[in-house]
């Protein structure tokens, strides 16, 4: 029984990793296949290619693209437009980390809520469990990210407040 319990988080983490990788353009955009969290760590240290952020933004269905960049990724529209002209130039470690975290949260919210459109709408709506704050507005700080992740976890288990 303990072998199964130990194995379950690894399998879940692997599928989460694959969903995030897909949101960022997969191995074609990232120039490598991610097989572990350590692979992701190494990639983020080097900096995500700007094309990964472009791919993520291109995948958004509901979220206003300028708002998502400013609030979730910490990059102004003007900076993003400059970066689009140099897609192979890597993002900074901070921009890479925030882009990755936004993709992680979007993937988790999609998993919990059923569709990416629902997940994006949820990120944009005030949430009772977050003191009527919009989850996307909290993604600018590590503490806010933790609040959103905890709230998503509660939603996954059916605890809404």
Secondary structure as UniProt FT lines:
FT   HELIX           2..23
FT   TURN            24..25
FT   HELIX           26..30
FT   HELIX           37..46
FT   HELIX           50..59
FT   HELIX           65..68
FT   HELIX           69..73
FT   HELIX           77..84
FT   TURN            85..88
FT   HELIX           93..113
FT   HELIX           116..124
FT   STRAND          126..127
FT   HELIX           128..130
FT   TURN            131..132
FT   STRAND          133..134
FT   HELIX           135..138
FT   TURN            139..140
FT   HELIX           142..156
FT   TURN            157..158
//
